[in-house]
Amino acid sequence: MERWRGLDGVPTGWGRSVVTVGVFDGMHRGHQQLVGHAVTRARERGLPAVLVTFDPHPAELVRPGSHPAQLTTLRRRADLAAELGIDAFCVLPFTPELARTEPAAFAHHVLVERLHAAVVLVGRNFRFGHRAAGDVPLLVELGERFGFAVEGLDLTGDDTVTFSSTYVRACIDAGDVAAAAAALGRPHRVEGVVVHGARRGRDLGFPTANIATAPHTALPADGIYAGRFAIGERVLPAAVSVGTNPTFSGRVRTVEAYVLDVDEDFYGHQVAVDLVARLRGQVHYDDIAALVEQMHRDVARTRELLA
């Protein structure tokens, strides 16, 4: 899969394509349905399928300080898109200039001049252009003017909820990683670099990898989780703590993974943790021995859930 940063990355002589546009944060099951539909249309026409997304999230530029919690990094988003069959992943820097672009100008410059869209597929609630003035009916009109077909799709869901990034964020914020996984089609992943911590875990017999996450990363509610620790090609079972370590009067939220049956130096490595199940909330213990006893129970429960 080709990966482009900005429209200047589009190869000279790029031919017609099938394009889907959106933020796609999370690449949840609703997104997967939309992307899969775009790939199907592309294969039917013998054309490449292009996914267009934005960085940073448009909300951060339109309303500074309102950047929603990020469910997936751009790299993760691209990897998931490739698994779904996308041929080119195009990231448009969301700049003030792009934010001021009128809907017709966006459609003509991005979709027609640069990507030569034959078909454009978007979610039914898709908005675009200056002040989000463009919607699917307007995109249909522009397609008729500029020569591309438009399909607006409803996002999928279950009997009670429509899958959306907002819904997944709410699940994660509540610590309900099982509900988030049901909407995502996979466990929620937290990524970062392993950094030095206070080393309390090693002193207690549970050495942890302290994961420094990027700003805006969607972290679950404070608590202990069963998860899988991914480093390189290896995926290892882990008990994961998210929170401030109240027993030690911590003030900063951290993500710490105790990798079962492995005692290695992970410092400096890029890693990921897939959160499978919530075991419990964080608790303040007056007795360190009671904390250690609970940690043993957490590890045993993690083994059971991941067996």
Secondary structure as UniProt FT lines:
FT   STRAND          2..5
FT   HELIX           7..9
FT   TURN            12..13
FT   STRAND          17..21
FT   TURN            25..26
FT   HELIX           29..45
FT   STRAND          49..55
FT   HELIX           58..62
FT   TURN            64..65
FT   HELIX           74..83
FT   TURN            84..85
FT   STRAND          88..93
FT   HELIX           96..99
FT   HELIX           103..106
FT   HELIX           107..114
FT   STRAND          117..123
FT   TURN            124..125
FT   HELIX           130..132
FT   HELIX           136..146
FT   STRAND          149..153
FT   HELIX           165..173
FT   TURN            174..175
FT   HELIX           177..184
FT   STRAND          188..195
FT   HELIX           200..203
FT   TURN            204..205
FT   STRAND          209..213
FT   TURN            215..216
FT   STRAND          223..231
FT   TURN            232..233
FT   STRAND          234..243
FT   HELIX           246..248
FT   STRAND          254..259
FT   TURN            260..261
FT   TURN            267..268
FT   STRAND          270..280
FT   HELIX           288..306
//
